[in-house]
Amino acid sequence: MNFVHFTDINPSVPSSWQGKSVLSFDLDWAIDEVLEDTLDLIIEANIKATLFVTHETPILDKMRENSLISLGLHPNFNPLISGGPESRSPDRIMADLKGIVPEAKVLRSHSMSHSGLWLNAYKELGITHLSQYYMGGVKSIQPVRHVNGLVEVPVYFADDGYLFVEDHKGWNNPSVEEITSISEKSVKVFNFHPIHVALNSQGFERYDSTRKSHHSWKEIQSVRSEGFGMRDLLKALIKNENT
């Protein structure tokens, strides 16, 4: 099996990342039924996965019961960047989230908002690995170390990035076979969002049109897209990695 956790990766040990994949999910405040839906897919496949946490939920206890699941931090710095009235300091944002997931060793912020000024704050929280950069489709991704020793493992595939390209018909996404294939000399980090998995999202237009349904599991199931979508792509990835 080629799935590993971020914390398994050491840039100085090629065998820890060459030909490996990291399956990750940004929880993004999804309702519990949506989280359980994704969690059930992971458990059924019996694979390693990292879930980046945004909020307190009883589902975290169910996640912790499975040793194949690693929990990370998914702080939202966007209010700070936009100067909103609810903004707090980066240290406070991260500390509050660390209080929910004290065991977290890996971090990816919402929207991948990041500053080099925060590197030491990450480290002081016990973070060892980051995944803060999107390099969609690049086939030669390697982990690197920041100046303070934190390991950065960029994202190869993101469901929202794929959907963005699908909405721009002048652009082309790689084939599913290319996305899910193993790169022998590089590492592939896959990033999904449970809401896109639940909806089997095919494009942002339909996703936006169903936003009012995202807080009801019954309604989500009723508006789930037919045909090929992000749920299908995730299943194809899991099937390919497990063969």
Secondary structure as a PSIPRED ss2 file (coil, helix, strand):
# PSIPRED VFORMAT (PSIPRED V4.0)

   1 M C   1.000  0.000  0.000
   2 N C   1.000  0.000  0.000
   3 F E   0.000  0.000  1.000
   4 V C   1.000  0.000  0.000
   5 H C   1.000  0.000  0.000
   6 F H   0.000  1.000  0.000
   7 T H   0.000  1.000  0.000
   8 D H   0.000  1.000  0.000
   9 I C   1.000  0.000  0.000
  10 N C   1.000  0.000  0.000
  11 P C   1.000  0.000  0.000
  12 S C   1.000  0.000  0.000
  13 V C   1.000  0.000  0.000
  14 P H   0.000  1.000  0.000
  15 S H   0.000  1.000  0.000
  16 S H   0.000  1.000  0.000
  17 W C   1.000  0.000  0.000
  18 Q C   1.000  0.000  0.000
  19 G C   1.000  0.000  0.000
  20 K E   0.000  0.000  1.000
  21 S E   0.000  0.000  1.000
  22 V E   0.000  0.000  1.000
  23 L E   0.000  0.000  1.000
  24 S E   0.000  0.000  1.000
  25 F E   0.000  0.000  1.000
  26 D E   0.000  0.000  1.000
  27 L C   1.000  0.000  0.000
  28 D C   1.000  0.000  0.000
  29 W C   1.000  0.000  0.000
  30 A C   1.000  0.000  0.000
  31 I C   1.000  0.000  0.000
  32 D H   0.000  1.000  0.000
  33 E H   0.000  1.000  0.000
  34 V H   0.000  1.000  0.000
  35 L H   0.000  1.000  0.000
  36 E H   0.000  1.000  0.000
  37 D H   0.000  1.000  0.000
  38 T H   0.000  1.000  0.000
  39 L H   0.000  1.000  0.000
  40 D H   0.000  1.000  0.000
  41 L H   0.000  1.000  0.000
  42 I H   0.000  1.000  0.000
  43 I H   0.000  1.000  0.000
  44 E H   0.000  1.000  0.000
  45 A H   0.000  1.000  0.000
  46 N C   1.000  0.000  0.000
  47 I C   1.000  0.000  0.000
  48 K C   1.000  0.000  0.000
  49 A E   0.000  0.000  1.000
  50 T E   0.000  0.000  1.000
  51 L E   0.000  0.000  1.000
  52 F E   0.000  0.000  1.000
  53 V E   0.000  0.000  1.000
  54 T C   1.000  0.000  0.000
  55 H C   1.000  0.000  0.000
  56 E C   1.000  0.000  0.000
  57 T C   1.000  0.000  0.000
  58 P C   1.000  0.000  0.000
  59 I H   0.000  1.000  0.000
  60 L H   0.000  1.000  0.000
  61 D H   0.000  1.000  0.000
  62 K H   0.000  1.000  0.000
  63 M H   0.000  1.000  0.000
  64 R H   0.000  1.000  0.000
  65 E C   1.000  0.000  0.000
  66 N C   1.000  0.000  0.000
  67 S C   1.000  0.000  0.000
  68 L C   1.000  0.000  0.000
  69 I E   0.000  0.000  1.000
  70 S E   0.000  0.000  1.000
  71 L E   0.000  0.000  1.000
  72 G E   0.000  0.000  1.000
  73 L E   0.000  0.000  1.000
  74 H C   1.000  0.000  0.000
  75 P C   1.000  0.000  0.000
  76 N C   1.000  0.000  0.000
  77 F C   1.000  0.000  0.000
  78 N H   0.000  1.000  0.000
  79 P H   0.000  1.000  0.000
  80 L H   0.000  1.000  0.000
  81 I H   0.000  1.000  0.000
  82 S H   0.000  1.000  0.000
  83 G C   1.000  0.000  0.000
  84 G C   1.000  0.000  0.000
  85 P C   1.000  0.000  0.000
  86 E C   1.000  0.000  0.000
  87 S C   1.000  0.000  0.000
  88 R C   1.000  0.000  0.000
  89 S C   1.000  0.000  0.000
  90 P H   0.000  1.000  0.000
  91 D H   0.000  1.000  0.000
  92 R H   0.000  1.000  0.000
  93 I H   0.000  1.000  0.000
  94 M H   0.000  1.000  0.000
  95 A H   0.000  1.000  0.000
  96 D H   0.000  1.000  0.000
  97 L H   0.000  1.000  0.000
  98 K H   0.000  1.000  0.000
  99 G H   0.000  1.000  0.000
 100 I H   0.000  1.000  0.000
 101 V C   1.000  0.000  0.000
 102 P C   1.000  0.000  0.000
 103 E C   1.000  0.000  0.000
 104 A C   1.000  0.000  0.000
 105 K C   1.000  0.000  0.000
 106 V E   0.000  0.000  1.000
 107 L E   0.000  0.000  1.000
 108 R C   1.000  0.000  0.000
 109 S C   1.000  0.000  0.000
 110 H H   0.000  1.000  0.000
 111 S H   0.000  1.000  0.000
 112 M H   0.000  1.000  0.000
 113 S C   1.000  0.000  0.000
 114 H C   1.000  0.000  0.000
 115 S C   1.000  0.000  0.000
 116 G H   0.000  1.000  0.000
 117 L H   0.000  1.000  0.000
 118 W H   0.000  1.000  0.000
 119 L H   0.000  1.000  0.000
 120 N H   0.000  1.000  0.000
 121 A H   0.000  1.000  0.000
 122 Y H   0.000  1.000  0.000
 123 K H   0.000  1.000  0.000
 124 E H   0.000  1.000  0.000
 125 L C   1.000  0.000  0.000
 126 G C   1.000  0.000  0.000
 127 I C   1.000  0.000  0.000
 128 T C   1.000  0.000  0.000
 129 H E   0.000  0.000  1.000
 130 L E   0.000  0.000  1.000
 131 S C   1.000  0.000  0.000
 132 Q C   1.000  0.000  0.000
 133 Y C   1.000  0.000  0.000
 134 Y E   0.000  0.000  1.000
 135 M C   1.000  0.000  0.000
 136 G C   1.000  0.000  0.000
 137 G C   1.000  0.000  0.000
 138 V C   1.000  0.000  0.000
 139 K C   1.000  0.000  0.000
 140 S C   1.000  0.000  0.000
 141 I C   1.000  0.000  0.000
 142 Q C   1.000  0.000  0.000
 143 P C   1.000  0.000  0.000
 144 V E   0.000  0.000  1.000
 145 R E   0.000  0.000  1.000
 146 H C   1.000  0.000  0.000
 147 V C   1.000  0.000  0.000
 148 N C   1.000  0.000  0.000
 149 G C   1.000  0.000  0.000
 150 L C   1.000  0.000  0.000
 151 V E   0.000  0.000  1.000
 152 E E   0.000  0.000  1.000
 153 V C   1.000  0.000  0.000
 154 P C   1.000  0.000  0.000
 155 V E   0.000  0.000  1.000
 156 Y C   1.000  0.000  0.000
 157 F E   0.000  0.000  1.000
 158 A E   0.000  0.000  1.000
 159 D H   0.000  1.000  0.000
 160 D H   0.000  1.000  0.000
 161 G H   0.000  1.000  0.000
 162 Y H   0.000  1.000  0.000
 163 L H   0.000  1.000  0.000
 164 F H   0.000  1.000  0.000
 165 V H   0.000  1.000  0.000
 166 E H   0.000  1.000  0.000
 167 D C   1.000  0.000  0.000
 168 H C   1.000  0.000  0.000
 169 K C   1.000  0.000  0.000
 170 G C   1.000  0.000  0.000
 171 W C   1.000  0.000  0.000
 172 N C   1.000  0.000  0.000
 173 N C   1.000  0.000  0.000
 174 P C   1.000  0.000  0.000
 175 S C   1.000  0.000  0.000
 176 V H   0.000  1.000  0.000
 177 E H   0.000  1.000  0.000
 178 E H   0.000  1.000  0.000
 179 I H   0.000  1.000  0.000
 180 T H   0.000  1.000  0.000
 181 S C   1.000  0.000  0.000
 182 I C   1.000  0.000  0.000
 183 S C   1.000  0.000  0.000
 184 E C   1.000  0.000  0.000
 185 K C   1.000  0.000  0.000
 186 S C   1.000  0.000  0.000
 187 V E   0.000  0.000  1.000
 188 K E   0.000  0.000  1.000
 189 V E   0.000  0.000  1.000
 190 F E   0.000  0.000  1.000
 191 N E   0.000  0.000  1.000
 192 F E   0.000  0.000  1.000
 193 H C   1.000  0.000  0.000
 194 P H   0.000  1.000  0.000
 195 I H   0.000  1.000  0.000
 196 H H   0.000  1.000  0.000
 197 V H   0.000  1.000  0.000
 198 A H   0.000  1.000  0.000
 199 L H   0.000  1.000  0.000
 200 N C   1.000  0.000  0.000
 201 S C   1.000  0.000  0.000
 202 Q C   1.000  0.000  0.000
 203 G C   1.000  0.000  0.000
 204 F H   0.000  1.000  0.000
 205 E H   0.000  1.000  0.000
 206 R H   0.000  1.000  0.000
 207 Y H   0.000  1.000  0.000
 208 D H   0.000  1.000  0.000
 209 S H   0.000  1.000  0.000
 210 T C   1.000  0.000  0.000
 211 R H   0.000  1.000  0.000
 212 K H   0.000  1.000  0.000
 213 S H   0.000  1.000  0.000
 214 H C   1.000  0.000  0.000
 215 H C   1.000  0.000  0.000
 216 S C   1.000  0.000  0.000
 217 W H   0.000  1.000  0.000
 218 K H   0.000  1.000  0.000
 219 E H   0.000  1.000  0.000
 220 I H   0.000  1.000  0.000
 221 Q H   0.000  1.000  0.000
 222 S H   0.000  1.000  0.000
 223 V C   1.000  0.000  0.000
 224 R C   1.000  0.000  0.000
 225 S C   1.000  0.000  0.000
 226 E C   1.000  0.000  0.000
 227 G C   1.000  0.000  0.000
 228 F C   1.000  0.000  0.000
 229 G C   1.000  0.000  0.000
 230 M H   0.000  1.000  0.000
 231 R H   0.000  1.000  0.000
 232 D H   0.000  1.000  0.000
 233 L H   0.000  1.000  0.000
 234 L H   0.000  1.000  0.000
 235 K H   0.000  1.000  0.000
 236 A H   0.000  1.000  0.000
 237 L H   0.000  1.000  0.000
 238 I H   0.000  1.000  0.000
 239 K H   0.000  1.000  0.000
 240 N H   0.000  1.000  0.000
 241 E H   0.000  1.000  0.000
 242 N C   1.000  0.000  0.000
 243 T C   1.000  0.000  0.000
